[in-house]
């Protein structure tokens, strides 16, 4: 049986940059959303607890699939093996070199 691909997905959400690993990434049925399924969380030693990893596990606990807006995606890579899922400060943070994709503003209503 062929080995399933592993993908690293980096995206913006609520002012933070999320980095997840998953086995399924598709365009999905919802327009302008990327569908992510079978999210992977690496099994690490239970002696050392990473708060970022624990926050992600709690946030995605029980989630079979998640839908990320296309404009929130920073990057999707196919990788050899999974790494550590993490949350980093977003584009508004000092020293960050990643900013959210600009969203066109709705023009003002004519009077």
Secondary structure by P-SEA (a helix, b strand, c coil): ccbbbbbbbbbbcccbbbbbbbccccccccccbbbbccccccccccccccaaaaaaaaaaccccbbbbbcccccccccccccccccccccccccccccccccccccccccc
